């Protein structure tokens, strides 16, 4: 007699995306406006635009709900930047827009690099990343999707925009050189906070400071996600990441529902 044992695969999906919603405490340029149309509003459309007579309207039904997002840019909420965002040309070739990104790049084995110990306005360096990987016995492989955990997804309002660490140019370039095409961070932006960068660049009269992490994309092709959440719910390795943005023609970025799949 032969007995066959079945392996049960337990899969957990962890949402790494912010909810797209209006928040009064957000800075004015981050506020997303959503217009909700209740079910009863569609009765007018159905009766007068479609011409359905009142007596044939389905009984005990109020109509359909509808919603419209207004005032939301492609870099709002959780999103992924395409190479076109950084510059029109990358390494002498036209930069890809979001609709031109191969889907194969957007699904792969995830790696979390915990940089939550970094102080506000202290950049993440190449050595920071190399040391973390060494201490945790992690070896990056081409095609990995690297997630930088800062813990700043817990901030809100002006603090969310104006505080945080950020990826240095050398750290960004080093990851690309390891074969990493897609990476992401759980704070407002990839670099140090923008206002801090501008202030520092002006004070030091240094044109290399502003947007240094993003500008690596002028030399080497890569994509990064911004405004991720829940990275503290993930193991350092042993999970998949799916990053599928809206397919917007010619866009520099797109909102994405980013999830981690842990088996």
C-alpha positions, -999 to 999 in steps of 0.1 A, spaced: 0 0 0 13 34 -9 6 65 10 9 99 -6 15 130 16 3 163 3 23 194 11 2 224 20 16 257 9 6 286 31 9 319 14 6 353 29 2 385 9 15 417 26 3 450 12 32 474 8 10 502 -7 -6 533 8 -43 537 6 -52 563 -20 -73 587 0 -78 624 9 -59 634 41 -64 669 54 -30 668 73 -11 661 40 8 691 25 -13 708 -2 7 693 -30 0 657 -17 -37 660 -11 -56 636 -33 -92 645 -41 -117 617 -47 -153 624 -58 -177 597 -47 -210 594 -66 -236 576 -46 -259 549 -61 -289 571 -64 -271 595 -87 -269 570 -114 -307 568 -117 -306 600 -137 -280 587 -161 -298 554 -166 -332 569 -171 -324 600 -192 -291 592 -209 -296 555 -216 -334 559 -220 -345 532 -196 -382 539 -187 -390 542 -150 -413 513 -149 -385 490 -162 -359 501 -136 -349 470 -116 -369 468 -84 -352 472 -50 -320 486 -66 -307 521 -61 -283 522 -90 -246 519 -94 -219 538 -74 -191 556 -92 -160 575 -82 -135 599 -98 -99 607 -87 -90 643 -94 -58 662 -86 -37 631 -84 -3 631 -101 15 599 -111 41 605 -83 14 606 -56 10 579 -30 28 546 -35 43 547 -70 72 536 -91 94 560 -111 104 551 -147 138 561 -161 121 589 -180 115 607 -147 153 611 -141 163 623 -175 152 620 -212 183 600 -220 200 572 -201 235 561 -211 230 576 -246 196 560 -253 161 573 -249 149 566 -214 119 542 -209 85 556 -199 64 536 -175 45 518 -202 78 506 -218 91 488 -187 93 450 -191 69 433 -167 96 407 -159 115 434 -141 86 440 -118 83 406 -101 111 389 -83 127 378 -51 127 406 -25 154 417 -1 149 441 28 178 463 38 171 478 72 184 514 75 159 525 101 188 534 124 199 562 101 192 597 115 172 623 96 193 640 69 220 613 72 224 595 38 225 558 33 260 550 19 274 521 -1 293 509 30 260 509 51 244 485 26 275 463 22 279 460 59 242 451 65 243 424 38 275 410 53 262 409 88 230 392 78 247 368 53 227 380 24 240 378 -12 222 400 -38 214 384 -71 206 401 -104 168 406 -106 163 409 -69 139 437 -58 156 456 -30 135 474 -4 151 500 18 134 502 52 137 535 70 107 534 93 96 568 80 63 555 67 51 562 103 55 600 98 26 622 86 19 657 74 49 680 68 72 657 87 67 630 61 80 653 34 107 672 53 122 645 75 140 612 66 172 597 55 178 590 18 199 570 -7 232 585 -18 243 583 -54 271 558 -45 247 535 -27 222 537 -56 248 530 -82 263 501 -62 229 484 -61 225 488 -99 260 473 -104 249 442 -85 222 437 -112 193 453 -93 169 470 -117 141 477 -93 144 491 -57 122 510 -33 120 529 -1 94 535 27 96 573 29 84 602 8 114 602 -16 144 582 -27 169 610 -18 174 630 13 144 654 18 142 679 -11 141 711 9 172 699 29 190 691 -3 183 725 -19 193 743 13 225 723 15 234 727 -21 229 765 -19 250 767 13 278 746 1 276 760 -35 277 724 -47 257 713 -78 264 676 -71 241 675 -40 206 680 -53 187 649 -64 219 628 -64 202 594 -60 177 601 -88 204 615 -111 222 582 -112 195 573 -136 211 595 -162 241 571 -164 225 537 -155 190 524 -161 170 516 -130 136 522 -114 127 529 -78 95 529 -57 86 556 -32 62 558 -3 61 521 5 46 509 38 48 479 61 84 469 53 87 461 90 62 432 84 86 414 61 115 390 66 148 401 52 146 375 25 124 346 14 96 364 -3 85 377 -37 76 412 -46 51 422 -72 51 458 -85 26 464 -113 20 501 -121 -8 515 -141 0 514 -178 0 551 -186 13 560 -221 44 581 -220 43 587 -182 73 593 -159 58 572 -132 26 554 -121 8 545 -90 13 508 -81 -2 482 -59 30 468 -44 27 435 -25 50 410 -10 42 373 -12 55 352 16 52 314 15 
